């Protein structure tokens, strides 16, 4: 770990984040986990899938 990480950890130990910020971080993580679960168990909608473009080969 670089010294920068140690300084940041010391700052967080002296001045921890507010309860509102901790709730916000947990809400964002929960939203991401919900999206991953929906994609994993229900599937990705076909309407949001890009169609594969055919490769064009240029021959000299």
WOKAKA-V319114 format. One record per run of one state. SS is the DSSP state (H for helix, E for strand, L for the rest). FROM is the first residue (numbers start at 1). TO is the last residue. Records with the same first field share a line. If there is no record, write none. Layout:
SS: FROM-TO ; FROM-TO
This chain:
L: 1-2 ; 15-18 ; 42-45 ; 49-60
H: 3-14 ; 19-41 ; 46-48
